[in-house]
Amino acid sequence: MIYPIYVYGHPVLRKVAEEIDEDYEGLSDLIDNMWQTMYHTDGIGLAAPQIGKPIRLMVIDADPMGEEFPELAGFKRTYINPIITDFYEDEIVSESEGCLSLPGIREEVKRPSKVKIEYEDINFELKEEVLEGFAARVVQHEYDHLEGKLFVDHLSPLKKRLLKGKLTSISKGKADVNYRIKTK
């Protein structure tokens, strides 16, 4: 099943997501549907709040970017209840980001180039990874959704004011996309 993408202005995108356990009803189907939705929208990552589910779940398949960013080759994960336990702030890097929930907007976002994340896999086994480069960026971007944040929250006040018109349009459902969206 392909879910609609919840876009800027919908309250679910501003909620801190709740942890889940292995008894979460329909979890396996939900994960399968998230993969289908992500591939249908040409995304490389999708967090559950982006499909209206305020739970700590995200899927990432950044392998298609592996030629440009070698650390992404084979990078395909399902993260359940992730927690970024360390942001290595000694190197902050600015890169362009876009988001399915902010269609038509791409901006330079500063983020740490290295993070440590703990999460449960689809078998609810605890995992820990240290990620660097674009892998760290993608994970931080999706993780922000679980914390009720969007990449525009990392922009300067001036940049946010310049985007106000576009953001208002998105919140009203005015977006040129090839996937279904859901507003307020």
N, C-alpha and C positions, 0 to 999 in steps of 0.2 A: 504494500500500500504506500502510495506517495502522499506524504503530508504536505499541507500548505506551510509556507514559511511565515512565521510571525515577524513583523517588521517594526522598525522604530516607532515608538509611541505606544505599543502594546505593553500593558503593565507587567506581564509575565517576564519580560526581558529585564525588568528592574528588581526582580525578587532574588534573594539568595536561595539557591536550590537546596532541597532536602536530600539527605542521605537515603539510600534504599538498601534492602537486604535481598537475599536469594529468594524470598517469598513474594517479591514484588510481582503482582499479577501481570501475566503476559510479557514478561521481560524479554524472553527470547524473540518473540514476534516483534516487539518494539525495536530491538536492536536491528533485526533484519530490515524492518521498515525504515529505520534511520539510514542504514546503508543505501537502500534504494532511493530514498529522498535525496541524499547527498549526491549520489551519482547522477540522478535526474536533473539536478540543479547545477551540475558542473562544479560543485564545491570540493574542497579537499578536507573539510572538517565540518562537523555539525554537532551542536550541543542540544540536549533535550529541551531547554527553554525556547529554542528557536522553532520548535514544533509544538509549543504550548504546554510542555511537561516540565514543571518546576522541580526536577530531580537532578541529582549529580551523576550525569551520564553524558559521555561524548564519544564520538567516533571520528577517527582521522585516517585518511589514506592519502598521504603526501607523496607516494611513490612516483606519480606522473611528473613530479618536479625534480626527480632524482638526478637527471642529467645536468641540470643547472646547479642543484644543491646536492652534492654527493651524500650528505648525512640523511637525506630523505629517501634514498634508494631502499626499497623494501619496507619503508616506514608505514605500517598499517596497524592500528591499535583500536581497541575498545577500552575506554577508561570508565570504571565504575567507582564512584565516591573518591575522585582524585583530590589530593591536597598537594599544592606546591609548598614544599617544606623549606626551600632555600632559593632565593633569587640572588645570584652572584652578580652584584651590582658594580663590580670593578670594571666591566666593559659594557657600556650601553651603546646599542646600535640602532640607527634609524633606517627603516625600510618601509616601502609602500605596502599598505594593507587595504583589503576590501572585505566585505561581509555580505552574506546572503540577506541578512536582516537590515542592511543599509545599501540597497541596490543603487548603483550608479555613483557611489562615492568611493574614492580611493585617496588615501592620505598617508603621508610619512608619519610613522609612529615610532617613538623611542622605547626600546625594551632592553632588559638585560639579555646578553647573548648566551647565557647559560643558566639553567634551572635544575633543581632536583624535585622530582615528583614521586609521591607514593599513591598507589591506586590498587583497586582490585580488578582482576581480569574477569572474563565471562564465567569462570569457575569459582569466582570469589576468593581466589588466591591472592595474597598480598604481594605486590611488586613494587620495586623502587628503581628509578632510572635517573641518571644525570644526562640531560640533553643539552646540546650546543647548537649554535648557528640557527638556521631556519627551522629546524625541528623544535627548538626551544621557543621560537616565535609563534609557530602554529599552535603549540600546546598552550602557551600563555593567552593567545587570542581566544581559543575555545574555552579555556578555564575562566576567563573573564565573564563569559556568559553565565557560568555557574555561580558567580559572585554578584550578578546583577549589574554588570558593567558592559559597556560597548567600547570599541576602539576609539570612538570620537571623544570619550571621556579622558583620553590621554593627550588630547590636543590643547593648544593654548586657547585662552579665552577669545582672542582675536579670530583665530581660525574657526572656532565654534560659531562665532557671530556671523562669519562669512558663509557658513554652511546652513544657517538657520532656515533659509528659504527652501533648500533642498530637503532638509529634515522634516519640515512642515508638510511638504508635498508627499513625502514617503508616508508620513503618519496618516495622511488622507487617502492612501491607496494609489497615489499617482506615481507609478514606477513602471518603467519599460523593462519587463522581465519575461522570461519564457517559462515561469513556474507560478503556481498559485500562491498568493500572499494573503495574510490575515492581518487586519488592522485592529484597532480598539474594538 
